[in-house]
Amino acid sequence: MLVIEVKDKNINNALKSYKRKVRDTQLRRELYKRKHFTKPSVTRRVEVMKAEYTLNRLLKD
């Protein structure tokens, strides 16, 4: 759970810092993973595909 302190009753700065913390902690990605189940074979396949893609990009240059 994220805790944001509101200083000087400035809600805009508090909202901005909340959005930054959510982005940095990847909270949305974790919530998506908890909501949707992906099979382990699918996650492995995606990791392999990403690795192949990055390797091909590095070798292409």
Backbone bond lengths (Angstrom), bond angles and torsions (degrees), N, CA, C in turn:
res aa  C-N    CA-C-N  psi(-1)  N-CA   C-N-CA  omega(-1)  CA-C   N-CA-C  phi
1 M - - - 1.445 - - 1.527 108.25 -
2 L 1.301 115.45 134.36 1.459 121.14 -179.23 1.518 110.42 -89.94
3 V 1.316 115.32 136.70 1.460 121.07 178.81 1.521 108.01 -116.37
4 I 1.319 115.40 126.02 1.456 121.75 -179.26 1.528 108.08 -121.27
5 E 1.323 116.41 128.71 1.458 120.94 176.56 1.525 109.04 -91.64
6 V 1.318 116.39 131.44 1.459 121.64 176.83 1.522 107.43 -95.37
7 K 1.320 115.58 115.45 1.461 120.75 -178.65 1.523 109.65 -104.43
8 D 1.300 116.38 136.27 1.470 123.39 177.97 1.522 112.76 56.57
9 K 1.303 117.23 28.92 1.468 123.47 178.42 1.528 112.27 55.96
10 N 1.323 116.23 32.05 1.459 120.77 179.13 1.524 108.39 -98.75
11 I 1.331 115.91 96.77 1.461 121.65 -175.61 1.528 111.44 -73.81
12 N 1.328 117.80 -27.41 1.464 119.74 -179.25 1.520 111.76 -65.82
13 N 1.318 117.10 -42.83 1.461 119.62 177.62 1.523 111.37 -67.22
14 A 1.321 116.54 -36.22 1.460 120.05 178.16 1.528 110.56 -65.62
15 L 1.318 117.15 -41.37 1.463 121.31 178.20 1.520 110.83 -65.27
16 K 1.313 116.59 -39.59 1.458 121.41 178.59 1.527 111.02 -63.57
17 S 1.323 116.26 -43.72 1.462 119.20 179.75 1.532 110.66 -69.14
18 Y 1.336 117.65 -34.06 1.460 120.87 176.25 1.520 110.87 -62.38
19 K 1.325 116.75 -46.74 1.464 120.57 179.22 1.525 110.91 -61.39
20 R 1.313 116.79 -39.23 1.461 120.66 179.26 1.527 110.89 -65.62
21 K 1.328 117.03 -42.40 1.462 120.58 179.59 1.523 111.34 -65.69
22 V 1.327 116.91 -39.69 1.463 120.12 178.26 1.521 109.90 -63.32
23 R 1.319 116.81 -42.91 1.459 120.58 -179.68 1.529 110.94 -65.13
24 D 1.324 116.56 -42.70 1.458 120.64 -176.74 1.524 112.82 -71.25
25 T 1.310 117.92 -33.66 1.460 120.50 -178.21 1.517 112.64 -87.72
26 Q 1.310 117.84 -4.14 1.463 123.98 179.61 1.527 111.09 56.05
27 L 1.307 114.97 42.56 1.455 121.53 -178.36 1.519 111.48 -65.27
28 R 1.320 116.96 -38.25 1.464 120.27 -178.75 1.520 111.27 -64.40
29 R 1.324 116.73 -39.37 1.462 120.45 179.65 1.525 110.75 -64.89
30 E 1.324 116.09 -39.84 1.458 120.28 179.03 1.528 110.68 -66.05
31 L 1.327 117.16 -41.36 1.455 120.15 178.15 1.517 111.09 -63.02
32 Y 1.325 117.27 -38.88 1.461 120.77 178.40 1.526 110.31 -64.70
33 K 1.325 116.90 -41.99 1.464 120.54 179.85 1.511 111.43 -63.93
34 R 1.321 116.91 -36.47 1.459 119.40 178.92 1.524 112.10 -72.12
35 K 1.317 116.46 -30.37 1.455 120.31 -177.54 1.527 111.70 -80.03
36 H 1.333 117.23 -38.86 1.457 122.24 -176.33 1.519 109.63 -113.62
37 F 1.320 115.49 130.20 1.458 120.38 178.59 1.518 109.56 -90.71
38 T 1.327 116.20 132.46 1.460 120.54 172.99 1.522 107.86 -119.94
39 K 1.296 115.07 137.14 1.455 120.06 -178.89 1.528 109.81 -66.13
40 P 1.325 117.54 147.56 1.457 119.84 179.06 1.527 113.29 -58.63
41 S 1.334 116.86 -34.49 1.465 119.23 179.44 1.526 110.80 -65.91
42 V 1.315 117.09 -33.45 1.466 120.81 179.62 1.527 109.92 -70.55
43 T 1.316 117.09 -42.35 1.466 119.35 179.28 1.522 110.64 -64.85
44 R 1.339 116.69 -39.11 1.460 120.42 177.36 1.518 110.90 -63.71
45 R 1.334 116.51 -42.44 1.461 121.22 179.70 1.527 111.07 -62.64
46 V 1.317 116.58 -40.76 1.463 120.63 179.20 1.528 110.23 -65.64
47 E 1.319 117.46 -41.33 1.459 120.30 178.15 1.521 111.27 -62.36
48 V 1.340 116.80 -42.14 1.464 120.46 179.44 1.519 110.35 -65.31
49 M 1.315 116.93 -41.48 1.461 120.44 179.59 1.527 110.84 -63.98
50 K 1.319 117.83 -40.19 1.462 120.90 177.57 1.523 110.86 -64.28
51 A 1.337 116.35 -41.69 1.460 120.32 -179.98 1.525 110.68 -64.71
52 E 1.326 117.25 -41.67 1.465 120.63 177.95 1.522 110.80 -63.84
53 Y 1.302 117.03 -41.15 1.457 121.65 -179.49 1.530 111.15 -62.60
54 T 1.342 116.24 -47.19 1.462 119.00 -179.57 1.518 111.36 -67.06
55 L 1.327 116.92 -37.05 1.468 120.30 177.99 1.518 110.58 -64.06
56 N 1.326 117.46 -43.54 1.460 121.53 179.14 1.523 110.54 -64.37
57 R 1.326 117.26 -38.08 1.468 119.37 178.74 1.515 111.31 -66.26
58 L 1.333 116.83 -39.40 1.458 120.63 179.46 1.529 111.26 -68.89
59 L 1.323 117.13 -38.92 1.453 120.27 -179.73 1.521 112.05 -74.13
60 K 1.312 116.96 -26.02 1.468 121.31 -179.12 1.521 111.14 -68.43
61 D 1.316 117.39 -35.68 1.470 121.42 -177.79 1.466 112.59 -76.07
